Amino acid sequence: MALTSLCSRFDADRLDAYDEVDRLRVDRPQWPQRYPIGNSARDQRGDSTHRSGRVVSLALHVRSTVADWCYEVPAGGLSPDLAPEEVAQRELLEEVGGTAADLRYIEQFYTSNGISNEVAYVYLSASVELGETHLEPTELMEIRLVPVDEALRMAREGEVTDGPSALALLWCEPLLT
């Protein structure tokens, strides 16, 4: 799975309220989200239906925690020796076989600030060359090249059920349309 490199630390903080309550906080390293699109994406897996238009590379992951297939933008865990932009490039190559000629920082956000300090970084590339994926042995996913308008519709109508991925798609909309 793309997030297997995350190391979590659990802290129990005491709250002084009406009764003493234990609060669980999950500390996680920051991780980048990338949102790769291409004006002329070349897919060496043989899909020629989107070669002439702008497409979004979405990964359809099996997620055991929800027992479902989930559409996600490529994402992965930060490494202490790499900058977020370098991790974005690494995960893009690993998950969708993509190499980005450019990578633009869009924004960052907390993924679940009620229980975690995890931060997601959103990046956009307007030029991605697709090749062979380099999935980890535990990853079960399919790569889909989706026209931009369709990907944005999927995010708006709840077909992209991964919250950070839906937010990344919607934040990038002004740059895509």
N, C-alpha and C positions, 0 to 999 in steps of 0.2 A: 504494500500500500504506500502511496506517496508520502503519507505523514508518519511513517514508521520511524523516521530519524528524530522525531520529537522526543525530548526527554522531559517528562512531567515531574514536578515537585509539588507535593500536597502540603499545605499549611492549615492547621486548625487555629483560627483566631477566636478569642473569647469576646463576646459582646456583653456589655452590662446593660441589660434591658429589664423588663419585668421579671423574667426568669433568666437564668444563665442558659445561653443557647450556643451550641458549637456551630461555627460556620466553616464550611469547606471552601477553600480557594485553590484552584488549579493554576499553578504557574507553568507557563510554557514559553519556550523560545519563540521569537518572532518568526513568521514564515511568509514568504511572498506568494501572491497570486499573480498570475499572468493571464492576459487576455489576448491571445495571438489572433490577428486577422491578416489576410493577405489580399492584395489587389489581384494578384495572379498566382495564387497558391498552386504549386505543382505537387500532386499527390502520387507518389510512386507506388501506391498500393492499387492503382488502377481505377480510381474513381475519377471519371472525367466530367461528371455532371456540373461541377461548379468551377471549372478551370477559367472560365471567361469572366467571372464576377467576383465580388468581395464576399469572402466566407469567414466564418468563425470556426476554429478548431475546438470542438467539445469532446470531452472524454465521458463515455457512458460507463461508469464504475459500478461494480457490485459492492455494496456496502453492507456488511454483515450486521452492523449495529442497528440498522433499520430494515434488514432483510428485503432489500429492494435494489433495483438499478437506478442510479442517480446521475443526471447530467451535471458535469462540473467543468469549469475552466481548468487548465493544467495548474497544479499547485504542488508545493513540497516544503519540506523542512529546511530551515536555515542551517548552515554549517558555520562553526566559529571562524574558520579560515577563509570564508568567502563573503563578499558583499552581497546584499539582496539582489542586485542586478545579475551577478554571476550565478546565483542560485536559480533565478528566473530562467536564464539561458539553459542551465543544466536540466531543469525540470521540463522545459519545453522540448528539449532534445529527447529526454528519457520517455516522456509520456506520449508525445505525438510525433516524434521524429523530426521536430522542427528546429530550424536554424533561423534566427531573426537577424536581419541586416541592421535593424534599428530597434531600440527598446526605449519607450517613453514612460517615465514615472507619472502615474495619474493621481493617486491618493493612498492613504493608509487608514485603517480603522481597527477597532477592537472587535474581535469575533464574538465574544460572549462575556462582556464586562461584568456581569453579575457573579460569575464564578471563575473567571480566568483573566490573565493579563496578556493573552495571546493577541498579537497584532498581525494583520494581513496587509501586504503591500500590493497595490494593483499596478500592473504594467500593461502597456499596449504596444504592439508592433504592427506596422502597416505593410510589412514585407516579410513573409515567412516562407522559407523553402522547406517543403516536407520531404522526409525520407523514411528510413526504417526506424521503428521505435526500439527503445532499450528498456523494456519493463522489468521491474523487480519480479522475482519468482512468485511473490505473494499477490501480485496485482492481476486482477481479472477485469479487463475493460475493453471497450470498442471505441475507436476514434471515429467521430462523425464530422464531416465538413458541412456546415449549415450556413445557408445564405444569411447575411446580416439581419435582414428584416424578420426572418423566421426565428433566429436566435433571440432577438429582442422581444418578439411576441411570446416565445417560450418562457422568458424571464418574467414578463408581465402577467402571464396567465397561469403561473405556478407549475409549469412543466420542468423548469429548472428548480428543483427542490432544495438544492444546497444554497443556503442563504448567502454566504460570501460570494459564490459564483453569480447568483442573480444580481447582487449589488454591483459587482464588477461590470457585468454586462450593461446594466442601466447607467452607471456612471460614465461608461465609455460611449454611450449613445450619441452625444453631440459630435463626437469625433468620427463616428461611423456613418452617419447619415447626411 
